[in-house]
Amino acid sequence: MFWRQLLILLPPRSTMRIVSWNINGIRATKTGLKGTLESLQADIICLQETKVTRDLLDEPNAIVDGYNSYFSFSRGRSGYSGVATFCRDSVMPLAAEEGLSGLLTSNNGAIGHYGNTDEFSDEELQALDSEGRAVLTQHKILLSEGREETLTLINVYCPRADPEKPERKSFKLHFYRLLQARAEAILNAGGHVIILGDINTSHRPIDHCDPDSLEIFDENPSRKWLSQFLGDPGGTCASSAPPEERDGPESSRAARGRFLDSFRYFHPAQPNAFTCWSSATGARHTNYGTRIDYILGDAALVRELFQDSDLMPEVEGSDHCPVRAHLRCKVLPAPRCPPFCTRYLPEFAGRQQKLLQFLVKVDKGRNCTDKEAAKVFLESKEKRANQVSLGSKQGLLSGQKRNEAATLQKCAKRSKLGPSSGQGSLLRFLKPVEARATNPHPLTKTTLEEPAPRLETPPVEFWKSVLRGPSPPPLCKGHGETCVLRTVKKAGPNNGKQFYTCARPEGHVSNPQARCNFFQWVTRKAGHPS
C-alpha cells in the first residue's frame, strides 16, 4: 500500500499513453494478464472481447497489482463479448461507470450526461447495454498552461452486423446512435472525450484489404454513420457546435463531424494499415485485413494534445493488434478508486465467503486468511490419507476383516446354486486362472479341449484392395502444391461437405505468395452427389 500512496504523491507525468486492444479472450494470454499489461507500456489499457462473465472472472484477472480495473460483462451469454479498462494507480480516474444508457449505474461515482435518448424505448436501452460493450472512465488532466480539464474515455466493443441475422444490423446501428448521443452529451458539458475500441467498421477503402467499388462501399449503413460522426482531419470540424446547429443546410462531412480518427490525422495516406485479420485463413501472414480498431478523439483534443497515434501489428496473441496514442498532458490521479472499481466487488473485497471456508474448520476467534485455510485443508487431507495408508499396512481393522469374511461367505452360498440360477458366482472370478482351466464348465469342456481351427492369413494384395484409404489430396493449379482439406461449416445445403483448397494463407489476388483460387469438392462414393 505504501508504494501506491507514493505514486499518488509523486508529480504527475507530462504525457499520457493509452492503448486499445481486442484481446479475444482475457483468460487466454500466454504471459498472464500482468505480463500482457506491462508489455503494452501504457497508463490506460482498454480491452475488448474479454469473453468473461462475472461468474468466470477470477482474482488474478480482476485484481492486477499496480492497476485498478473496471469490467462490463455480458448478461445473456457466457464467454461472450465484454470489455475491461485497466488504469495504472498513478492515473486513477475520478469516476467510472458501465454502459451507455445510464440504466446500469447509480449516481454514486457515475459520470452522467446521457444525452437525448427519446428515440429508444427502455427495453431497447437495456438490450443495448446487456452485452457488456461499454466502460467509461473520467480523468482530471492538467494542461501546460496550468488549466485543469476533464477527459472521459469510452471503451467500446461495437456489435458485428451478421449478414445472416438482419436484426443484428439494426442492433449495430442503434448502438452507434446511442454511442454518439452519449459522447456528444459529455462533450457539450465541457469535457474532452476519447472513444476507443473495436468499432467493427472499416471507414474508407484505404482501410480495407479488398474493398468493393466506391459506390457500394460508401453505401454501407455503418460507414455512412461513421462518416457523419467523424470530421475531416484536414477540414474544419465543428467540434464545439451543438447537434441542433450541425443539422443545418451544410451537408459536408467536415462541417458535421465533431470527432477525428486520430490515426488518419497523423497518417492520412498510409496504405496496408490494418488491425484485424482472419485467423482461420492465416491472413495475417499476407496482411490481408481491415482497420476496424480506432482511437477517436474530439477535434480540439486531437489537434491540441495528441502527439501521435499508431498501430502495433507486431503484437500477437489475438486476431486483432493493439492501437495506441500519446497525449501531451499531465494526469491528476484521484485519491481513491470509484465505486465501480472491480476490487470493490463482494467476491474480491472480502465481503463474500470463499469455498474453502465451508471445507475446513476455522477458528471463529481469529481472522483466517485464504492461504491459512488452504493450508489447514491440505494438512487435514494429508492426515486422513496417512491414516488410511497405515490401516492398510496393519491389515485394516478386525471389524473390516469380519466384513470381508461375511462377504465371501455370502458369495460361496450363492455359488452352490449352480448354472441354473442364471447368474455366475463371484468366487468363480476370484479363483486362479489355472483352477478355472482344470475344472471347466461341463458345457464348455469340449470347446476348451479341442484346438481352434486355424485361419489362413489373406494375402497382402487382398488387404490393399479392401483398405485402400482415401485418395491423396490434389495439387493446386497456381503453385503445384499439396492442397488442404476443409469442411463447410456455414449453414446451408453444403453444410458438412468437404473440399480441397490451396494451403497458402488468404491474400490479395495480386499477391503471388497468397492462396490461389483452386477449389475442388471431395468426390463422394457412387450414388452420392459430389
Solvent accessible surface area in square Angstrom, and as a share of the most:
residue,aa,sasa,rsa
1,M,150,0.67
2,F,154,0.64
3,W,104,0.36
4,R,51,0.19
5,Q,100,0.44
6,L,79,0.39
7,L,59,0.29
8,I,49,0.25
9,L,146,0.72
10,L,86,0.43
11,P,114,0.72
12,P,43,0.27
13,R,105,0.38
14,S,71,0.46
15,T,36,0.21
16,M,0,0.00
17,R,59,0.21
18,I,0,0.00
19,V,2,0.01
20,S,1,0.00
21,W,11,0.04
22,N,0,0.00
23,I,5,0.03
24,N,51,0.26
25,G,9,0.09
26,I,0,0.00
27,R,124,0.45
28,A,79,0.61
29,T,33,0.19
30,K,191,0.81
31,T,106,0.61
32,G,34,0.33
33,L,8,0.04
34,K,91,0.39
35,G,29,0.28
36,T,12,0.07
37,L,0,0.00
38,E,68,0.30
39,S,77,0.49
40,L,6,0.03
41,Q,125,0.55
42,A,0,0.00
43,D,1,0.01
44,I,0,0.00
45,I,0,0.00
46,C,0,0.00
47,L,0,0.00
48,Q,0,0.00
49,E,30,0.14
50,T,1,0.00
51,K,69,0.29
52,V,0,0.00
53,T,11,0.06
54,R,104,0.38
55,D,118,0.61
56,L,63,0.32
57,L,14,0.07
58,D,64,0.33
59,E,85,0.38
60,P,95,0.60
61,N,16,0.08
62,A,1,0.01
63,I,51,0.26
64,V,6,0.03
65,D,77,0.40
66,G,11,0.11
67,Y,4,0.01
68,N,1,0.01
69,S,6,0.04
70,Y,0,0.00
71,F,7,0.03
72,S,1,0.01
73,F,22,0.09
74,S,7,0.04
75,R,131,0.48
76,G,71,0.68
77,R,146,0.53
78,S,82,0.53
79,G,30,0.29
80,Y,44,0.17
81,S,2,0.02
82,G,0,0.00
83,V,0,0.00
84,A,0,0.00
85,T,1,0.01
86,F,0,0.00
87,C,0,0.00
88,R,56,0.21
89,D,2,0.01
90,S,25,0.16
91,V,3,0.02
92,M,11,0.05
93,P,0,0.00
94,L,75,0.37
95,A,11,0.09
96,A,2,0.02
97,E,1,0.00
98,E,11,0.05
99,G,2,0.02
100,L,0,0.00
101,S,11,0.07
102,G,17,0.17
103,L,82,0.41
104,L,56,0.28
105,T,40,0.23
106,S,74,0.48
107,N,150,0.77
108,N,109,0.56
109,G,23,0.23
110,A,26,0.20
111,I,15,0.07
112,G,18,0.17
113,H,94,0.42
114,Y,63,0.24
115,G,42,0.41
116,N,110,0.56
117,T,30,0.17
118,D,128,0.66
119,E,106,0.48
120,F,14,0.06
121,S,51,0.33
122,D,93,0.48
123,E,125,0.56
124,E,67,0.30
125,L,12,0.06
126,Q,102,0.45
127,A,46,0.35
128,L,3,0.01
129,D,5,0.02
130,S,35,0.23
131,E,26,0.12
132,G,0,0.00
133,R,9,0.03
134,A,2,0.01
135,V,0,0.00
136,L,0,0.00
137,T,0,0.00
138,Q,29,0.13
139,H,1,0.00
140,K,52,0.22
141,I,0,0.00
142,L,42,0.21
143,L,12,0.06
144,S,117,0.75
145,E,111,0.50
146,G,51,0.49
147,R,111,0.40
148,E,97,0.43
149,E,33,0.15
150,T,39,0.23
151,L,0,0.00
152,T,1,0.00
153,L,2,0.01
154,I,0,0.00
155,N,1,0.00
156,V,0,0.00
157,Y,27,0.10
158,C,0,0.00
159,P,0,0.00
160,R,144,0.53
161,A,35,0.27
162,D,30,0.15
163,P,94,0.59
164,E,100,0.45
165,K,100,0.42
166,P,96,0.60
167,E,107,0.48
168,R,44,0.16
169,K,96,0.40
170,S,53,0.34
171,F,31,0.13
172,K,11,0.04
173,L,45,0.22
174,H,43,0.19
175,F,1,0.00
176,Y,1,0.00
177,R,89,0.33
178,L,0,0.00
179,L,1,0.01
180,Q,26,0.11
181,A,23,0.18
182,R,0,0.00
183,A,0,0.00
184,E,12,0.05
185,A,16,0.12
186,I,3,0.02
187,L,21,0.11
188,N,75,0.39
189,A,56,0.43
190,G,66,0.63
191,G,9,0.08
192,H,25,0.11
193,V,0,0.00
194,I,0,0.00
195,I,0,0.00
196,L,0,0.00
197,G,0,0.00
198,D,2,0.01
199,I,1,0.01
200,N,29,0.15
201,T,9,0.05
202,S,5,0.03
203,H,12,0.05
204,R,71,0.26
205,P,42,0.27
206,I,62,0.31
207,D,1,0.01
208,H,48,0.21
209,C,25,0.15
210,D,68,0.35
211,P,51,0.32
212,D,91,0.47
213,S,60,0.39
214,L,102,0.51
215,E,125,0.56
216,I,117,0.60
217,F,4,0.02
218,D,44,0.23
219,E,109,0.49
220,N,56,0.29
221,P,78,0.49
222,S,9,0.06
223,R,33,0.12
224,K,107,0.45
225,W,21,0.07
226,L,0,0.00
227,S,19,0.12
228,Q,45,0.20
229,F,2,0.01
230,L,3,0.01
231,G,2,0.02
232,D,53,0.27
233,P,36,0.22
234,G,76,0.73
235,G,22,0.21
236,T,116,0.67
237,C,16,0.09
238,A,32,0.25
239,S,26,0.17
240,S,102,0.66
241,A,19,0.15
242,P,37,0.23
243,P,46,0.29
244,E,124,0.56
245,E,109,0.49
246,R,15,0.05
247,D,113,0.58
248,G,35,0.33
249,P,138,0.87
250,E,71,0.32
251,S,87,0.56
252,S,60,0.39
253,R,63,0.23
254,A,25,0.19
255,A,27,0.21
256,R,63,0.23
257,G,0,0.00
258,R,3,0.01
259,F,0,0.00
260,L,0,0.00
261,D,6,0.03
262,S,0,0.00
263,F,8,0.03
264,R,21,0.08
265,Y,66,0.25
266,F,61,0.25
267,H,51,0.23
268,P,94,0.59
269,A,78,0.60
270,Q,78,0.35
271,P,84,0.53
272,N,100,0.51
273,A,4,0.03
274,F,10,0.04
275,T,0,0.00
276,C,24,0.14
277,W,13,0.05
278,S,50,0.32
279,S,89,0.57
280,A,87,0.67
281,T,33,0.19
282,G,20,0.20
283,A,1,0.01
284,R,61,0.22
285,H,156,0.70
286,T,27,0.16
287,N,59,0.30
288,Y,37,0.14
289,G,4,0.04
290,T,28,0.16
291,R,1,0.00
292,I,20,0.10
293,D,2,0.01
294,Y,3,0.01
295,I,5,0.02
296,L,2,0.01
297,G,0,0.00
298,D,3,0.02
299,A,0,0.00
300,A,32,0.25
301,L,0,0.00
302,V,1,0.00
303,R,89,0.33
304,E,97,0.44
305,L,16,0.08
306,F,9,0.04
307,Q,77,0.34
308,D,55,0.29
309,S,3,0.02
310,D,33,0.17
311,L,21,0.11
312,M,9,0.04
313,P,69,0.43
314,E,119,0.53
315,V,34,0.20
316,E,128,0.58
317,G,57,0.55
318,S,16,0.11
319,D,36,0.19
320,H,9,0.04
321,C,0,0.00
322,P,0,0.00
323,V,4,0.02
324,R,79,0.29
325,A,1,0.01
326,H,68,0.30
327,L,0,0.00
328,R,115,0.42
329,C,5,0.03
330,K,80,0.34
331,V,5,0.03
332,L,44,0.22
333,P,30,0.19
334,A,5,0.04
335,P,100,0.63
336,R,172,0.63
337,C,8,0.05
338,P,4,0.03
339,P,67,0.42
340,F,56,0.23
341,C,1,0.01
342,T,3,0.02
343,R,53,0.19
344,Y,85,0.32
345,L,37,0.19
346,P,46,0.29
347,E,31,0.14
348,F,34,0.14
349,A,40,0.31
350,G,67,0.64
351,R,158,0.58
352,Q,93,0.42
353,Q,117,0.52
354,K,64,0.27
355,L,131,0.65
356,L,48,0.24
357,Q,77,0.34
358,F,140,0.58
359,L,94,0.47
360,V,18,0.11
361,K,195,0.82
362,V,46,0.27
363,D,87,0.45
364,K,201,0.85
365,G,73,0.70
366,R,126,0.46
367,N,141,0.72
368,C,24,0.14
369,T,73,0.42
370,D,67,0.35
371,K,174,0.74
372,E,64,0.29
373,A,3,0.02
374,A,31,0.24
375,K,128,0.54
376,V,63,0.36
377,F,54,0.23
378,L,107,0.53
379,E,92,0.41
380,S,39,0.25
381,K,112,0.48
382,E,109,0.49
383,K,128,0.54
384,R,131,0.48
385,A,61,0.47
386,N,90,0.46
387,Q,106,0.47
388,V,107,0.62
389,S,52,0.33
390,L,104,0.52
391,G,19,0.19
392,S,65,0.42
393,K,165,0.70
394,Q,125,0.55
395,G,33,0.32
396,L,58,0.29
397,L,135,0.67
398,S,73,0.47
399,G,24,0.23
400,Q,69,0.31
401,K,113,0.48
402,R,161,0.59
403,N,101,0.52
404,E,91,0.41
405,A,60,0.47
406,A,47,0.36
407,T,72,0.42
408,L,89,0.44
409,Q,110,0.49
410,K,125,0.53
411,C,10,0.06
412,A,35,0.27
413,K,125,0.53
414,R,155,0.57
415,S,43,0.28
416,K,166,0.70
417,L,116,0.58
418,G,28,0.27
419,P,104,0.66
420,S,108,0.69
421,S,51,0.33
422,G,73,0.70
423,Q,137,0.61
424,G,46,0.44
425,S,9,0.06
426,L,95,0.47
427,L,43,0.21
428,R,107,0.39
429,F,141,0.59
430,L,106,0.53
431,K,104,0.44
432,P,86,0.54
433,V,102,0.59
434,E,121,0.54
435,A,36,0.28
436,R,95,0.35
437,A,66,0.51
438,T,102,0.59
439,N,113,0.58
440,P,39,0.25
441,H,63,0.28
442,P,108,0.68
443,L,153,0.76
444,T,61,0.35
445,K,107,0.45
446,T,82,0.48
447,T,101,0.59
448,L,110,0.55
449,E,118,0.53
450,E,104,0.47
451,P,123,0.77
452,A,90,0.70
453,P,117,0.74
454,R,230,0.84
455,L,155,0.77
456,E,161,0.72
457,T,121,0.70
458,P,47,0.30
459,P,86,0.54
460,V,100,0.57
461,E,124,0.56
462,F,92,0.38
463,W,117,0.41
464,K,136,0.58
465,S,69,0.44
466,V,81,0.47
467,L,126,0.63
468,R,204,0.74
469,G,57,0.55
470,P,131,0.82
471,S,88,0.57
472,P,114,0.72
473,P,55,0.35
474,P,32,0.20
475,L,103,0.51
476,C,3,0.02
477,K,171,0.72
478,G,52,0.50
479,H,56,0.25
480,G,46,0.44
481,E,66,0.29
482,T,74,0.43
483,C,9,0.05
484,V,48,0.28
485,L,83,0.41
486,R,85,0.31
487,T,56,0.33
488,V,30,0.17
489,K,176,0.75
490,K,138,0.58
491,A,81,0.63
492,G,45,0.44
493,P,138,0.87
494,N,60,0.31
495,N,79,0.40
496,G,44,0.42
497,K,42,0.18
498,Q,61,0.27
499,F,32,0.13
500,Y,29,0.11
501,T,11,0.06
502,C,1,0.00
503,A,56,0.43
504,R,58,0.21
505,P,37,0.23
506,E,52,0.23
507,G,13,0.13
508,H,69,0.31
509,V,144,0.83
510,S,88,0.57
511,N,47,0.24
512,P,103,0.65
513,Q,117,0.52
514,A,3,0.02
515,R,62,0.23
516,C,25,0.15
517,N,149,0.76
518,F,22,0.09
519,F,104,0.43
520,Q,73,0.33
521,W,74,0.26
522,V,31,0.18
523,T,108,0.63
524,R,85,0.31
525,K,171,0.73
526,A,105,0.81
527,G,85,0.82
528,H,121,0.54
529,P,114,0.72
530,S,77,0.50
